[in-house]
Amino acid sequence: MTLKYLHTMVRVRDIEQSKAFYCDLLGLEETRRIESEEGRFSLVFLSPPGQENAAVELTYNWDGDDALPDDSRHFGHLAYRVGNIYELCQKMMDAGVTINRPPRDGHMAFVRSPDNISIELLQEGDPLPAQEPWASMENTGKW
C-alpha cells in the first residue's frame, strides 16, 4: 500500500482575511483555486514556496459557516519551519497577531489564524540565542 500526503483542510470564515494571514504574514503562496457555483464554495490551496506537496486547503462556504467552531483546538495545528523565528513573530505581532506561545527558547512559537487555527512555528536548524522581548514574554490564550 502506498500513501502520499495531499493537504490539510481548514474551514475559514473570511477568505481574504485568511489569505492575508497565510500569504502576507506566513509567506505561503496560492497554488490552486477551485470555485464551485453549484456547491457555493471556494477551495484555495496554499503552499510554502517550492513546496506544492505541503498544501493547506482553505475551504470557504459562500453562504457562511455557522457550524465553524469558535475554538478549533480540536483540530491540532499546522507546523512550519522558518528561517528566523524572531523576525517572523515580530512581523506577525506588528500586524496585530497575538503570539500565543512566544519563542522564548529561540526554537518554537504558536500563533492563531483569523479562524482560530493553531499554527506552530519552528526555527530551522539550532535554536536562536534567547533575546528580548521574547525571553520574558508570557503565554497568551491557548495554543
C-alpha positions in Angstrom: 0.0 0.0 0.0 1.3 3.4 -0.9 0.5 6.6 1.0 1.0 10.2 -0.2 0.3 13.3 1.8 -2.1 15.5 -0.1 -3.1 18.5 2.0 -4.6 19.7 5.3 -8.0 21.4 5.1 -9.3 24.1 7.4 -12.6 25.9 7.1 -12.4 29.7 7.1 -15.0 32.5 7.7 -13.4 35.2 5.6 -11.3 34.0 2.6 -9.5 37.4 2.1 -8.6 37.8 5.8 -7.3 34.2 5.9 -5.3 34.6 2.7 -3.7 37.8 4.2 -2.7 35.8 7.3 -1.3 32.7 5.4 0.2 34.5 2.4 1.2 38.0 3.5 2.3 37.1 7.1 3.3 33.5 6.9 4.7 33.5 3.4 2.6 30.8 1.7 1.6 31.1 -2.0 -1.7 30.3 -3.7 -1.0 27.3 -5.9 -4.6 26.3 -7.0 -8.2 27.5 -6.6 -11.5 25.8 -7.2 -14.7 27.9 -7.3 -18.0 25.9 -7.3 -21.1 27.9 -8.3 -23.2 24.8 -7.8 -21.8 23.9 -4.4 -21.4 27.6 -3.4 -17.8 27.2 -2.1 -14.2 28.1 -2.8 -11.2 25.9 -2.2 -7.9 27.8 -2.1 -4.7 25.8 -1.9 -1.7 27.5 -0.3 1.9 26.1 0.0 5.3 27.3 1.1 7.3 28.5 -2.0 8.6 25.5 -3.9 6.7 23.0 -1.7 3.4 22.4 -3.5 3.2 19.0 -1.9 2.7 20.6 1.5 -0.6 22.4 0.9 -3.2 23.9 3.2 -6.7 23.9 1.7 -8.8 26.9 2.8 -12.4 25.9 2.4 -14.8 28.9 2.2 -18.6 28.4 2.1 -20.1 31.4 0.3 -23.3 31.4 2.4 -21.4 31.4 5.7 -20.5 28.6 8.0 -22.4 28.8 11.3 -21.0 25.4 12.3 -17.4 26.7 12.3 -16.3 26.3 15.9 -15.2 29.2 18.0 -12.3 27.2 19.4 -10.8 24.9 16.8 -8.1 23.5 19.2 -9.6 20.0 18.5 -8.0 20.4 15.0 -4.5 20.3 16.4 -2.2 22.6 14.5 -0.3 23.3 11.3 3.5 23.4 11.6 6.0 25.4 9.5 9.8 25.5 9.8 11.0 29.2 9.5 14.3 30.9 8.8 14.2 33.3 11.7 11.5 32.8 14.2 12.1 36.2 15.9 11.7 38.1 12.7 8.5 36.3 11.7 7.0 36.6 15.2 7.8 40.3 15.2 6.2 40.8 11.7 3.1 39.0 12.9 2.9 40.9 16.1 3.3 44.2 14.2 0.3 43.1 12.1 -1.8 42.6 15.2 -1.4 38.8 15.6 -1.2 37.6 19.2 1.8 35.4 19.8 0.1 32.7 22.0 3.4 30.9 22.8 6.3 33.3 22.3 9.6 31.8 21.0 11.3 32.2 24.4 13.6 29.3 23.6 14.5 30.6 20.1 13.0 27.4 18.7 9.2 27.2 18.9 6.2 29.6 18.9 2.5 29.3 18.4 0.1 31.8 16.8 -3.5 31.6 15.7 -5.0 32.3 12.3 -8.1 34.6 11.9 -10.2 31.4 12.1 -8.5 30.3 15.3 -6.3 27.6 13.8 -3.2 27.0 15.9 0.0 27.5 13.9 3.3 26.1 15.2 6.5 27.9 14.1 9.8 26.0 14.4 13.2 27.6 14.0 15.2 26.0 11.2 18.4 24.4 12.5 19.6 25.1 16.0 17.6 27.4 18.3 18.5 31.0 18.1 20.0 32.6 21.3 17.4 33.8 23.7 16.5 37.5 23.3 14.0 40.0 24.5 11.2 40.7 24.3 10.6 37.0 23.6 12.6 35.5 26.5 10.4 37.1 29.2 7.1 37.1 27.3 4.3 35.1 28.9 1.9 32.8 27.0 -1.4 34.5 25.9 -4.5 32.4 25.5 -4.5 28.8 24.2 -2.0 27.4 21.8 
